[in-house]
Amino acid sequence: MKIWVDADACPIVIKDILYKAAQRTQTELILVANQPLRVPGSLYIKSIQVQPGFDVADNEIVKLVEKNDLVITSDIPLADEVIEKGGQALSPRGELYTVSNIKSRLNMRDFMDAMRASGEHSGGPPALNHGDRQRFANHLDRILSKALKK
């Protein structure tokens, strides 16, 4: 199992959790972004810089992800594609996207996009809080523990 990160929008605190987890479990962690990234020196951590552009990083992740890999993203269409390929997707807020919930999340996202396009102001998501970080770390630990047992 590899961990892929949609790194352009991933909060630093979540990246730090991922760096520690990758090192501790000796799991390959790949951050994909359209800008240069600094990552800790490690045999298990690397970054891929893609060309600038809409969904270029997402498309690279979808191209490279394999069955049972984990993708960290808040991008619901990306999560949907990852799940269709047999991967797992986890948001930086600790929400695990699954076959049973991804379509409803995608429908809600599309609805909110339509509302914003009509001029409705919905505001952005709330700031990442301690509960979000804890939920993320807990889900990550469960996923890594399960993968290590195989």
Beta strands, then each sheet from edge to edge (+ up, - down):
strand 1: 2-6
strand 2: 28-33
strand 3: 45-49
strand 4: 70-72
strand 5: 88-90
strand 6: 96-97
sheet 1: 3+ 2+ 1+ 4+ 5+ 6-
end
